[in-house]
Amino acid sequence: MDSKTALIAGALDHLMRHTLTGCEHAAHHAAQLLDVLSERADLDREMRSLCGRMSECLEAGHV
């Protein structure tokens, strides 16, 4: 598994854990991974934007 795939899988895993349990720790980890993804040059602009917006929502407690 390449690093991009691992980051996406990790972010989705933490996001799902947060969604199912409300765990703020999982939300924080998902936000961190999504933030890293939002900076990756090997993702297209739309995907980077989506990752950045989701990270901001998680950190603000809107999800």
C-alpha positions as CSV (number, residue, x, y, z in Angstrom):
1,M,0.0,0.0,0.0
2,D,1.5,3.4,-0.9
3,S,1.6,6.3,1.5
4,K,-1.4,8.1,-0.1
5,T,-3.6,5.1,0.1
6,A,-2.5,4.5,3.7
7,L,-3.3,8.1,4.6
8,I,-6.8,7.9,3.0
9,A,-7.5,4.6,4.7
10,G,-6.4,5.9,8.1
11,A,-8.4,9.1,7.7
12,L,-11.6,7.1,6.8
13,D,-11.0,4.7,9.6
14,H,-10.8,7.5,12.2
15,L,-13.7,9.3,10.6
16,M,-15.8,6.2,10.8
17,R,-14.8,5.6,14.5
18,H,-15.8,9.2,15.3
19,T,-19.1,8.9,13.4
20,L,-20.0,5.7,15.2
21,T,-18.8,6.5,18.7
22,G,-18.5,10.3,18.9
23,C,-14.8,9.9,20.0
24,E,-13.2,13.3,19.8
25,H,-9.7,11.7,19.8
26,A,-10.7,9.8,16.5
27,A,-12.0,13.1,15.1
28,H,-8.7,14.8,15.9
29,H,-6.7,12.0,14.2
30,A,-8.9,12.1,11.1
31,A,-8.5,15.8,10.9
32,Q,-4.7,15.6,11.1
33,L,-4.6,12.9,8.4
34,L,-7.0,14.9,6.2
35,D,-4.8,18.0,6.7
36,V,-1.8,16.1,5.5
37,L,-3.7,14.9,2.5
38,S,-4.8,18.5,1.7
39,E,-1.1,19.4,1.2
40,R,-0.2,16.5,-1.1
41,A,0.8,17.4,-4.6
42,D,-0.1,13.9,-5.9
43,L,-3.8,14.6,-5.2
44,D,-5.9,16.7,-7.5
45,R,-7.0,20.2,-6.5
46,E,-10.6,19.1,-5.7
47,M,-9.6,16.2,-3.5
48,R,-7.1,18.5,-1.6
49,S,-9.9,21.0,-1.1
50,L,-12.3,18.4,0.2
51,C,-9.8,17.0,2.6
52,G,-9.0,20.5,3.9
53,R,-12.6,21.4,4.4
54,M,-13.4,18.2,6.2
55,S,-10.3,18.6,8.4
56,E,-11.5,22.1,9.3
57,C,-15.1,20.8,10.1
58,L,-13.7,18.1,12.3
59,E,-11.5,20.4,14.2
60,A,-14.3,22.9,14.7
61,G,-16.6,20.1,16.0
62,H,-19.1,20.5,13.2
63,V,-19.1,16.8,12.3
